[in-house]
Each structure stands twice: as C-alpha cells, then as structure tokens.
Amino acid sequence: MKKIGFLSFGHWSDERGSLTRSAGDVLLQSIDLAVAAEELGADGAYFRVHHFARQLASPFPLLAAVGARTSRIEIGTAVIDMRYENPLYMAEDAGAADLISRGRLQLGISRGSPEQVIDGWRYFGYEPAEGETDADMARRHAEVFLNVIQGKGFARPNPQPMFPNPPGLLRPEPHSPGLRDRIWWGAASNATAEWAGKLGMNLQSSTLKDDENGKPFHVQQAEQIRLYRAAWAAAGHAHEPRVSVSRSIFALMDDRDRMYFGASRNDSDSVGYLDEKTRAIFGRSYAAEPDKLIEQLKKDEAIAEADTLLLTVPNQLGVDYNAHVIESILKHVAPAMGWRE
C-alpha cells in the first residue's frame, strides 16, 4: 500500500448534529479538509459525485479550488457518473482543473450508482442510442472522453476565424498532457474491471461490488483486481496500472471515536440488491483500537492487492474531527500496513 487518501461523499443537511448544513458548507469544508489532509501527510483527496441529491455534484469547480489551495496532494473523484456527462465539455473542465493543480488530478469515472430520481440523466438531455442500455451509454461517453483528452485534433477549422488558429485540425482546449494516464474506472463487476484494464484506465473498487460467487467481499474484490491486472498486461500498456480500494476505517483513540463508532454493528459483510437483477455484496466497516485494526486489515486481501487506500470519512462531523480520523490512521495504523514502502 503506497498511498492513503480520503473519500468524501459530501453529504449536507440542516438536521441536528450536521456540521454541513448547506451546499456552501460542504464545498468550503471539502476544500479545508483537503488542505488539512495535505498538512497531515495524506496522499489524496477524493470526492464522490451524486446528482439530484444533497451531496457534492458538479466536481470541477471543487477540484480546481482544491488544486489552487494545495501543492502536493492528489485530487480526484470516485466517481463521476458518465451517463450525465458531455464528454467534450468534460474534457475542457478536466483539462483546466488538471492544469490549475499542476498535474495532480486523478479522475474516477464510471457508470454510476442507483440514483435519487428515475433516469436522472434524461433530465440532463442524454438518451441511450437505439439498442443501448444506460450503462452502454456511460461506457460510450467514457470512450469519447478518453479519446478527446489524448489531445489529437479532430475539428475542421473555420477558414475565416475570429482569432488565428494553429495549423491542422483543432481540439478542445485547454489540453493537459498526461491526464489520460490518470483516469480511473470505478468497477462493480469483474467484467467492467477487465474492460477498464483493456482500455488502459486505472481501477477504483469501492465498498460494494456485484456478488459473483458468494465469497467474502475482500476475497471477491482481490479476485477482481487480479483479473484487471491480467487484462491490463494482455493489452500491452506501456506503464503500470494503479488500483484503489475504499474502506470505512476508524481508529478508536478517544471518547469521541468510541461514541461515534465504538458500537458499530457493521463488522461483517452484507448482501442486498441494487436493482431487480443485481445482487451486491457490501464490505464491512472497521472500528477498533489501532493494534486490533492492524491485525484485521492485514487479513483484507483486497487492501493487500491495491496500491492506494481511500478512507471514507463522515464529512458531516466537520473538518476538525475528520482530520483527526485521517491523522489517527496515518500515525497509528498505516506504518504497520506498509504505507509508502
């Protein structure tokens, strides 16, 4: 495990106990938490994207703001739902955010998860082509995006432009060299993980996946990672892939930790249905004193297979407490897990 970052779902509500009571609160606190995480030595600040929800949505203004306030930490998403995206407009936004951060963007994209509304992407103006599913449309959008950010011109220039053009076909600007190698696909199934490997995307695997064989979650996830790496190798890509997994991990260091997480009942996997057809397995949470945490985490096969661990954080508990959660893992757990070795 070379890198550790945090993943925030960016929840906000005006309910009792929430320290993110508005969209403005969660955006500004997300920036502050990224700054704090960098100061603590964390490697990444990642944000979830949901539409029609009281959570973080349009990611690029936030990513650009974090990029402007930090200097070292990786900045990413986990994940952007490609059913909602215009790939060319997204290429411009991603290029700008990556340039502002000086090449630190790690952009996670995917088909997305169950939504707050029915077929929300239709309200954004997108429809699957004839014979396509919404998942097919997401993958098509992703492939267009990947092609565009390679930086090759494809648009025929106007012979009488308002401003002088460079020679040849034109591309969306700004273009950020190297961004193509820092795109990740969030895969819930083994098949989509292998597809991502063939296309040369890094892999993000979260706290749930399709239940494909009834084995424990961490074992299935480790198998998924190995299938992905095999597909990557078979495709002959020139550089090494990266793989991240996310986990809810809390070191019980003080009374606050024990109050929030000491009585956690999520210490085993659970199974449910994301929709009528998809049986999913949800990975357990970890909450214990550091020595016990280390013992438990060393048995997690997927963490051992991945190079990056993303800690899902309870963002509604505020910046100070979330910084404490991150610091507790970095200081008291991560070194024994081989962090940065």
N, C-alpha and C positions, 0 to 999 in steps of 0.2 A: 504494500500500500504506500504509494509515493505521495499522494496528495489528499488533503482533507478540506472540504468546504462546507458551507451550509446551504440548505434549500428552504426557501420561504414560500409558503402558499399565499401569503399576503392577504390573510383574512382581515376584514374590518366590520365592526358593528357597534351600535350605541348601547349594547346590552351591558349590564352590570359586570364589572371585572375586566372589561376590554380596555386596553390602553391604546388601541387603534380604533377610534370612534368614527372616523370618516375616511374617505378615499385619500384625502390630503394627508391625514395622519400616517397611513400605511406607506404612502410613497416617500414621504420625508424620513420616516423611521427606517425604511428599507435602505436608503442612502446612508443614514447614520450607522446602521448595523454593519454595512459593508465596510465602512471606514474603521469601525471598531474591530471587525474581524481581521482586517489587514494589520492593524496595530498589534493584535494578539499573535500574529504569525500564521493565520489560516491561509489556505491556498486558493479558495474560491468562494464567490458569492453568486448564488443561483436563485432564480425566481420562477415560480410556476405561473402559467398564463391560463386564465379562465374567462369566458365571455358570459354576459348576462348574469353576473354574479358579483357579490360584494367581496371581491378579491382583486388581485392585480390583473390587468387586462393588457392594454397596448404596451408592449415591453420596451420599445426602443427609446422613448424619452427617458425612462428609468435607467436603462443600460448606459446611455450616453452620460447621464448625470453622475452615475457611479464611476464611470470612466474618468470624468473630469475631476472627481474628488479623491481618487485613489491613484496609485502609481505602480503597484506590483500585482495585486490580487487578480486572479482570473474572474471574468464576469460572464455569466451565462444564463440560459433559460433551460427549464426542464418541466414542461416542453411547450413549444408553440404549436397550436393546432393548425395544421396546414389546410384543413378544409375551409378555413376563414381567410386565407391569405392570397393576395395578388402577388405572384412570385417576383415580378419585375419591380413593383413598388417596394416590396420587402428587400430586394437586393440593394436598392438605394439606401433604405433605412439601415440595413445591416452594415453596409459599407461605411456609412457615416459614423455609426456607433463604434465600429472597429477602429477607424482612424482616430476618433476622439480618445479612445482608450489606448492608442498606440499598439494595436495588435493583440489585445488581451481577450477578445470576445470568444466565447465557447458556446455556440448556438445550438441548443437542443430543439429538434423539431419532431413532429410525429403526426399520427392520425387523430390524436386527441382522445379524451376520455368521455364517459357519459356526461351529458350536459344538463344545464338548468332549464333549458327550453327544448322544444321539439324541433329538430333540424335547424338549429340556430344559424348555420351557415347560409341558409336560404335568405335570411334577412340581410345578409351581407352581399347578396347578389350572385351567389355561386350555386350552380346546379351540376350534378354529375352528368356526364355525357351519356348518350344512349348506350345501355348495356353496362354502365359503370355503377358501382356502389359508392357511397360517400368515402369509404376507405380507399378505393381506387382513385378517386378524385384527389384525395390528400397526397397519395404517392405520386400522382401526375404533377401536381403543383410542386412537390418537393424536387422532382427530377428537373423541371423547368428552372427552378431556383438554383439548383446545383450547377446547371449548365451556364446560367447567366453570370454567376459570381466567379466563373473562371476568367472572365474579363475579355473574352473574344467579341469583336464587333459583329453585329448581325443586321443592324437597321440601316436602310439606304438613306444617305444624307440628302437634304434639300439642296438643289443646285444654287439656290439664292437664299442662304440662311441669314438670320438676323445677326449672328456673330460668326467669325471664321471657324471652320471645322478642321480637326486634324484629318490627315489623309485616310481613306478607306472607310469601311463600314463602321458605324458607331455603336457604342454600348451604353447601358445605363451608368451614370456617374452619381456619387463617387465610387470608384473601384478600390477595394482594399486587397492588395496582394497577400496571399497566404490564408485568407479566410476560408477558402474551400476545404482546407485540411482541418479546420476547426469546427466542422458541422457534425452534429451528433444526431442519431436517430433513437427515439425512445421506443423500445420494442417490448410488447407484451407477450408475443408468441415466439417460438423458435424460428418459424418461417420468416417473419419480418426481420429478426435478428440476422439471419443468413442473407436476406435481401440487402440489408444495410451493409454487411460485410462485402458483398459483391460490388456495391456502388462506391465503396471507399469512404463510408461515413463511420465516425466513432460510434460507440454503443452506450446508451443510457438504459439501465434497467432499474425499475423503481421498487416500491414496497409491495407491488402486486404483479402477477403475471397470469396468463392462461394456465389453468391446471391441466397439464398434458399427460401426466402419468401417475398422479396420486402420491408422489414422493414429497418429503418436506420441502417447503418453499426454497430454502437456501440451496438445497441439492438441485432442484429444478433450475434455479437461476444459474448455478455454476455450470450445469449442462448446457444451458442456453449460451453462456459466454464461450464455452469451448467450441460449440457449433459455429458461432460467429467468427471466432479466430480462424477456424478451419476454412470458412468461406472467404475470409479476407486473404489468407495465404494462397488459396486456389486461384483467386483473381489476380495475384501477382502485383499488388500495390507496392509502391516503392518505399513507403515509410511504415513505421509501426503504428498499429491502431491503439486507441485509448478506450478504456471501459470504466464506467462509473456505476456504482450501486448506491441507493439511498436507504437510510435506516433511521428509525427513531431511537436514539440512544441518549440516556440521561444518567450521569454520574450523581449518585446521592451524596452530596458533600455537606449539606446543612439542612436546617429545619424547613426552609422553603422548598428545597428539592423533594424532601420526604412528604411534605404537604401536597405538592402538585403531582408527584409521580411515584411515591413510595408504596401506594396501594394499587398500582397499576395491575389490571387483570388481562392485559394484552401480551402475556408472556408465552403465548403459543400461537401457531398459525391458525387462520380461519378460512373457510371456504364460502363463497357466495356466487351469485350470478350478476354479471354486469348488465346483461340483457337476456332475452329469451333463450339465446343459443350459447352464450359464453360463460362457462364455469371458470371462475378465477380463484386463485389462492392468494391470500393476503399474509405477508410476512409478519412475524411477531415484533413487538417493541422490546427494548432492553432498558431496564431501570434497576440499578444496583450500586453498591459501593464499588470503587474502582477495581479492586483486586478481583472481585467476582465478575465484574463486567469484562475484564481482560480474559478471564477463563471462558466466559460464554462466547465472546466474539471470536476467539481463536478456533472455535468449533464451527463457525459460519463459513461454509465452503465458498460462497459467492464473494464474500469480502476478500478471501484469500486469492481468488481469481482476478479481481479487479485491481486497477492501479489507482482509482480515485473513489473516495467515500464521501457522500453528501449527507450531512446531518440535517434531518428535517427539524425545524425549530418552531416553537409555539409563539409565533410572532405577536399575537395579541397580548402577551405578557410584557411587552415593552423591550426597548433596546438594552437596558442595563441587565435585565435578567437573561435575555438571550445571549448577550456577550458572556455572562457567567457560565451558561450552558456550554458554549463553544470552548471557553478557556478551560473548563474542567476536563473536557475530553482531550484537548491538546496537551495539557500539562500532566494529567494523571493516568491517561489510558493510551493515547496514541503512541508514545515512545515504545511501549511494550509490544505494540502491534506492527512494528517495523516501519513506522512513518518516516518517509524521506530516505529510507535506506536504498 
